[in-house]
Amino acid sequence: MGFFGVGTTPSVEPARGSATGPMRTATGPVPTDSAAGAAPAASGTPAAPLTHPSAPIPVQGAPIGAAVRVPLGETGARVFPLVLGGAEFGWHVDLAAGHSILDAYFDRGGNALNTSDGYAAGRSEHIIGAWMSRRAVRDDIVLGVRVGTNIDHPGLGPVNLIRAVEASLTRLGTDRIDVLYLDATGDTHGSLEDTLATAEWLIESGKVRALGSLGLSASQLVEARILASAGYPRLTVLDVPYNVLRQGDFDGDLRLVAGAQGIAVTPSQALDHGYLAGAHRSRSQVAGSVRGSQLAAAMNRRGTRTLRAMDRIGAELSIPTSAVAVAWLLAQRTVVAPIVNVYAVAHVDELMQGVGAKLSRVHLAEIARAAQ
């Protein structure tokens, strides 16, 4: 997971619980449903000039705040287009710092959290659960939990899956998980049918509302859809490592199948272990770091070229380089909301600006050339 990390256009609707928390976005007017083919101006007001067909594509984005929501595929939930992950909680981030980060995200309009029973041996879930209880916001949060990697109940077999969900619910202090991500990255021998049958019981008992997956291949997603046609629950959300520099895991058959099935994609590693934030640009800066080898892997000509292109675009739009990485993901087809992991409140402010920025085709082409 990262240090702090054509999409669906965010809609604007009333939201409960949090303040709007206005943030700086790319300059320009906020687009509305009437932006294209606007009605004639009121009497006495001169009509706005029509835009020439060859005019540049506008780069203005949607507003940032509690009213910005997009549908999370077929789950029935509506989420802020940036999911706050809990990979750093319990590791680099203690309880107090974690609550400050969660406060900042929620108060600026965020409502989607993602954690795993394998993060810091469950301490991440403890931190998130304590925060939801303190703020009394459980009903305002769309909570995603990955299971399958905890050392006490690994894999996705029926017994361990039920134990994992029960343990996560206890640590989180809640009675339900909105999206249960089935992490198959380490479960190579399990039966998908048995896993879905167990998940069906969890859904019917009210402990889980929707299913997602991580680590399934395109052929396994097809198998899951065939099983769904026989009455098993559907996989409606997909977590896959995906960013400007790491496109191979998703591009190809997996993207085609996800798109054809209408699966909502919530990609993780949005910043490629933090490299795309631009804070670390040489191997000497990360020597001795816990993630030094992961960051150093991107420090080559391709990575440097891509980062410079994103620097230029960020300067043009007056947003941080990390926000450009988020905006790039949101411009990709089937991507609904990237998952980002942060260890400071300032990172929340930076990354949420990526939701309000929209990259033009020129920007996307420039990034594509640099990342080749």
N, C-alpha and C positions, 0 to 999 in steps of 0.2 A: 504494500500500500504506500501511497505517496506521503511526503511529509505533510502537505496540506493539499494533499492531493496528489435529408433536410429536416432539424428538430421541430418539435411542436411549438407553435407560437403561444407564449403564456397568455392566459385569459385573465381578466380582472373581475373578481367577485368578492363579496363580503367574506371576511374570515374572522374566526373567533380568537380571543385570548391575547393576541400580541399587538403591540403598537406597530405603526407603519414603519417607523425607523427609516426615514428617507436617507438615500445614499446617493453619492455622486455617480452619474452614468455618463455615457457618451453624449455629447452636446446635441441639442436639437429637440424638436417637438416629439411628444409621446405619440406613437401611432395608435389609431383607433380603428374600429370596424368600418368607419365611414371615410377612412383616408383615401381609399380607392373609389372613384366614382362618387365623390361627395355631392350632397344635395346643393342646389343653387343657394347662393348667399341670401341672407335676409334683405328685405327691402331697404334701400338706402346704403347698403354695404357693398362695395365693389367686390366682384367675384375674384377669387384667387386665380392667377394665370395657370393654364394647363401645362403640365410637365411634358416636355418634348420626349418622344420615345427613345431617343438616343442619350438622354440625360443619365448621369451616373446613378447607380443604385444607391439609395440612402443608407447610411450606416447607423441611424438612430435605433436604439433598442427600446424594449419595454421598461416600465418603471420598476423599481425595487421596492418591495414592501409586502405586507401581509395579504394584500389582495391578489398577488401574482400566484396563480395556481395552474397546473397542467394536469390532465388525466394521466394516471399511472397505468397505462394500458387498460386491460379489462378487469383490474382489481376493484374498481369502483371508488378508489381513493383519488384525491386530487392533492398534488404536492407542489411545493416550491421547487423550481427547476435546478436546485443544487442540494444534494443530500449531505448532511454532516455525518461523517464516519467517526467511529470511536476507537480506531486502531491505536491511537496514541494514549488514550485514557488508561490509567493504571500502569503505564510504562514511563513515558516522558512527562505525562501530565497527571498530577495528583488530584485529589477530590476537589479542593478549593479552586484550582486553576481550571479543572474540567467544568465546574459549574459556571465559572466566568465565561468560558467559551460558549457553553450552551445558552447562557443568558444572552450573549451578544448575537448569536445566530437566531434565536427565537424572537428577540426584540426587534430584529431587522426584517422579520417576516418569514423566517424559515420554519418549516413544520415537519421535515422528514429526517429521521435519524436512522443510522445503520450501525450495527455492532455485530459481534460474533462471540460465541461461547468459548472460542479459542484465544481471544484477545486478553493478554495478561492473566491467563487462567481464570477468566470470568470477572476480573476486577473492573473491566470496562463496563460491563452490564451493571455492576453495583453502583458505579458513579452515575450512569444515566438514570437508573431507577431511583436513586436518592434525589436527583435533580427533579425528575417528574413529580415525585411526591412533594418536594418542597414548594415547587411552583404550582402544583395542582393543575397540571396541563395535560394529563394523559389523554384526554379525549380530543385534544387539539393536535396531537402528534401522530404521524404515520410512522410506525415503528417497524423497521426491518431487522431481522436477526438471522445470522448465518449459523448453521449447526453442522457438525460432522468432523470437527477438528479438535474437540476437547479431549485431553488425554484420559479422562475418567470414563468417557463413553464415545469412543471414536467411530467414525463411519456412519452409514445411513441404514443399517439393519434395523428391523422393527423394534427390538428391545431398546437398543441404544438411542434410536431416534426419539422414542417416547421419553426416555430418561433425560435426554438432552433438552427437549422442549420444557419438561417440568422443571429442570434445574434453572433454565434461563428465565422462566416465568417467576421463579422464586427470587432470583438475584435482581431482576428488574422490578419486582414488587407490583406486577400487573397480572391480569387474568387472561390476557390475549396477546398474540403477536399478529400484527397487521400483514406483514409479508415474511413468510418463513423461507429463507434461501437454503436450499439443499446443496451443501458443499460437497461435490463429488470428486474433488481434486485428489483426495487420498483414498477414495473408496473404489477400487478397481474391480472388486469381485462381487459387489452387491447386485441384487436384482432390482431393476428399476420398477418392475411391477410391484414387488413387495414394498418398496419404499413409498410408492404412490398409494398403495392400499393402506399403509399406516398413516400417511398424511391425510387420507380421506377420513379416517377415524378422528384425527386431531381437528379437522375442520368441522366435522359433525358435532364434536363435543364443545365447540366454541373456543378452543384454545388457539386456533390459527384461522385467519381469514382468507389468505391467498398464498400461492406458492410461487417461489422463484428458484433459480438454480445458478450454480457456479461450477464450472469444470465439465459440463456435459458437451459432447461433440454435436455436430449438426445431425448426424444419424441418430443419436440418442434423443435429440429434440423431436425428430420425426417419429421415433418409437413412442415417445411420451404422448404425442398428439394422437397416435393410433390408439393407445391405451385410453386416452381421454374420450375418444369416440365410443369406447366400450363402457363408459361410465366413471372412469377414474378422474380425479381432479386435474385441471389443466395447469400447466406451467405458464404463468402470464408475465413474469419478469425475469430478466437475464442480467447477471453480473458477469462482466468479462474484463480482464485487464486491457485497457485501450487508451491510447493517447497519440499525440502527433508523431512521436518517435516509435511507438509500439502499435502498429496497425495490423500486423500479420495474424495475431491471435483471433481477430474478429473479422477482418475483411476476407471475403470468399464465401464458402458454403454456409458458415455460421451466420453471417449477416443476411444472406439470402433466405435462409430458413426462418430466422427471427422476423424478418420483414414480412414474409409470406404468412406467418402465423399470427402476426399482429402483436408480437411480444415486445413489451417495453424494455428498453436497454438502459441500465443504470451502471455505466462503466466505472470501474475502480482504477486506481493508479493514474489519475488524471494528470498528474504532474511528473510522472516517471520517477518516483521516489524523491521528488522535490527538485530535480534538476531543472524542470521547465519553469520554476519560480525565478530562476536567474540569480539566486543568491550565491551559488557555488559554481565557479567557472573554470577552476583548475584543480588538478589532482592534489596539489599542495594544500589546498583549502580543506580537503576532506581526508587527508592522511590521518590515520588513527581513529577516524570516526566509526561509529557502529555501522553506519550504512555507507562507509567510504567506497567499498567495492561496487555497490549498486549504483552510486552516483558516478563513479569513475567509468563505468561501462558506457555511459552516454557522452563522456567527454572525448569526442573524436571530431573529425572534420564535419561529419553530418550533423552531430549535435550542436556544435558551435555555429554552423551555418543556420540551422533552424532557430536557435535562440536569438541570433542577431536579427533575423527576419521578424520574429515576434517582438523583439525590442522596438523595431521601427514602427510596427503596427500599433503597439501599445502607446508609443509617444504620439502618434497621429491621433489616436482616440482618447488620449489622456487617461489611460488605465494601466495598471501594472502588467508586467509580462505574464504573471500567473493568471490574471483575468483573461488574457488573450487565449491561454490554453483552455480555459473553461468555455469561452465563446466558440472556439474551434470545435469542441466536442458537441456543443448544442447546435451547431450548424450541420452535424452529420445525421443522415437519415436514420430513423428508428431510435436515436438517443433521446431520452426523456429528461434525465437528471443525473449528471455525474456525481459520484461519491468522492468526497474530498476529506482528508484527515488533517487536522491542524493541531498545533501545540501552543498557539498564542492568539489572543483576541484580534490582534492586528491582521492576522492571516484571514480571519473571517471577513473583515472589512474589504481586504484586497480581492478575495475570490468572489464575493457576492457582486462585485462590479462586473464580472464576466457575464452575469445573467442580463444585465441592462445594456450590454454592448452587442451589436450585431455586425459580424464581419461581412464585407462586400465580397463579390466574386473575385475582385482584384486581390483582396487580402488572402482569400482562400487559395488562389492560384499561386501567390507568392510563397505561402507556407508550403504548399505542395511541392514546388520546385526546390525549396531549401531542404525539405525532408527526404528527397529522393536518395 
